[in-house]
Amino acid sequence: MDPEELIRRCRAIRLSEEEGGRVSFKTKMKAKGEKIAAGCLVGKVLHTRGVNVEGLKTAMQRVWKTSREVKIESLGDNTFMFRFGSEADKRSIMVGGPWHFDRALIVLTEPAGIGDIKK
């Protein structure tokens, strides 16, 4: 099918009154995102060289001794997202610092809003 035919067919599509109602996912997605962010911390390892995410995960699991697994995702430039399985684990990590990895300080903060994490 050529592009002109496809455009003509798309323009011909009409919804009935019943089908025409709008579904908004924005509020549901925002609430889900806020719930996920509430269980996370963002951290930067202040090291001059790159940090191995698996090494960081192994070391932090051993030191933090959380009740549930901590998932760690690299955001680039030695910045990481730490997703905690429980709010109590997250709180204990925030108040139990300062933390370090490979003789480099780890700066932790709670994510706030939507945007570029590097700002």
N, C-alpha and C positions, 0 to 999 in steps of 0.2 A: 504494500500500500504506500502510495507516495505521500509526502508530508502535507500537501494541500488537501488531499482527501481526508486525512486524519484530523486536520484542523476543522474542516467542514463538519465532520461527524461529532467532534467535541462540542462545537457551537450549537449543534442541534439537540444536545442532551438537555432535558427539562425534568425537574423534580415535581412530583405531585405535592399537594398541601401536606399530606401525611409525611412524606419524605423530606420536606423542606425545612423542618426544625433543625436548629443548629445545636451541635454538641460542643461544649467547651471543655477542653482538657487542661486548659491553662491553670486553673485554680487547683485541680487535683495534682497536676505535675509539680506545681510550685510547693504544695504541701508535702508531697513525697520528697522533693529535693531538700526542703527545710528539715524534714525528719532525718534524712541521711546525713546532712551536714551537722546536725545536732550531735551525732554520735562520732564525729571526726575531730581530729586536730591536724593542722598543717604545720610541718616542721622543716627547718632548713639546717643542714649540717654544715657548720662553718669550717670547711676543709678546703685546702688549696687544690686538691685533686678529686677526681670523681669517686663517688661512693657506690659500692656494690649493694644493690637492694636486698639480695639474699643474705649477705653478711650482716647488714643492718637489721633485718628481720630476726635472724637467729640470735644476735646479741641482745636486741631489745626484749625479745620474748624471755630470754634467760634472766635479764636484769629486772624487768618490770613485774614478772610473775603475776600476770593478769589471770583472772578466773576464766576468761574466754580468749579465743584467738584474736590477735590484732592483725588486720590486713593492711599491708603497706603497698602503696602505689607510687611509683616515681612520677614526678611532675616535671622533671628536668632540672638541670643546674643545681643538683644536690638538694632539691626541694621535694618533700614527700607528703602524701596524704596518709594519715594513720586512721583507720576505721576500727573503732572499738566495738566489741560485742555487748558491752554493758556500760551504762552511764557511770556506774561506780568505778569501773576501771579507768575510764577517761578522767574523772575527777581526781583519782589518786595519783595519776601520772602528772596532772597539772600542778598539784600541790607538792608532789614529792621530788621535784627537780632541785637544782639543775641537772640535766642529763648530758652525757657525752658519748661519743662513738669514735674509736680510733684516735683518742686524744684531741678530738674536736668537739666544741660545744654544739648542742642541738637546741635551737630556738624553736619553741612551740607556741602556737596561738590557735584560737578557735576561728574557723572560717566565718566570714561575715559578708553576706550578700552574694551577688553574682558579679563576676568580673575576672580580670586577669590576675592570677595568683601572684605574679611577680611584682605587682605594684604594691 
